[in-house]
């Protein structure tokens, strides 16, 4: 997981390329959501609702 996190951080992706600005009440950043979506297949999570 740590290697994947470092890889995503090294990509230097900004908020606009990942969907733009989010609402104030959203606790996760776009990069955190992107990392979670990348990690889901490694933990056998089929859908986001799980």
DORONU-211352 format. One record per residue (C-alpha): x, y, z; residue number from 1. Coordinates in Angstrom, 2 decimals, m for minus. Each point is the difference from the previous one (the first is absolute). Layout:
{papa {X; Y; Z}; NUM},
...
***
This chain:
{papa {0.00; 0.00; 0.00}; 1},
{papa {2.79; 2.37; 0.84}; 2},
{papa {1.65; m0.49; m3.38}; 3},
{papa {m3.26; 0.77; m1.78}; 4},
{papa {m0.51; 3.10; 2.12}; 5},
{papa {3.48; 1.26; m0.87}; 6},
{papa {m0.64; m0.73; m3.67}; 7},
{papa {m3.23; 2.02; m0.01}; 8},
{papa {1.71; 2.86; 1.83}; 9},
{papa {2.82; 0.02; m2.53}; 10},
{papa {m2.50; 0.45; m2.85}; 11},
{papa {m0.64; 3.56; 1.22}; 12},
{papa {m3.69; m0.07; m0.86}; 13},
{papa {m2.04; 3.06; 0.92}; 14},
{papa {m3.67; 0.40; 0.97}; 15},
{papa {m1.11; 1.25; m3.40}; 16},
{papa {1.22; m3.12; m1.79}; 17},
{papa {m1.83; m2.21; 2.53}; 18},
{papa {m3.39; 1.67; m0.20}; 19},
{papa {0.39; 3.56; 1.18}; 20},
{papa {m0.83; 1.57; 3.35}; 21},
{papa {m2.17; m1.81; 2.50}; 22},
{papa {m2.60; 1.17; 2.47}; 23},
{papa {1.11; 1.35; 3.35}; 24},
{papa {m1.64; m2.82; 1.99}; 25},
{papa {1.87; m2.78; m1.88}; 26},
{papa {2.71; m1.44; 2.24}; 27},
{papa {2.08; m1.82; m2.62}; 28},
{papa {2.11; 1.70; m2.61}; 29},
{papa {m0.10; m1.01; m3.65}; 30},
{papa {3.43; m1.60; 0.29}; 31},
{papa {m1.10; m2.09; 3.00}; 32},
{papa {m3.04; m1.24; m1.94}; 33},
{papa {2.23; m0.80; m2.97}; 34},
{papa {2.33; m2.02; 2.25}; 35},
{papa {m2.92; m1.90; 1.52}; 36},
{papa {m1.35; m0.87; m3.42}; 37},
{papa {3.42; m1.29; m1.05}; 38},
{papa {0.33; m2.13; 3.13}; 39},
{papa {m3.47; m1.57; m0.13}; 40},
{papa {0.86; m2.86; m2.42}; 41},
{papa {2.92; m1.08; 2.21}; 42},
{papa {m2.37; m0.52; 2.93}; 43},
{papa {m2.64; m1.83; m2.08}; 44},
{papa {m2.48; 2.87; 0.25}; 45},
{papa {m2.31; m0.22; m3.00}; 46},
{papa {m2.04; 3.16; 0.44}; 47},
{papa {0.44; 3.31; 1.73}; 48},
{papa {m2.96; m0.66; 2.30}; 49},
{papa {1.81; m2.92; 1.66}; 50},
***
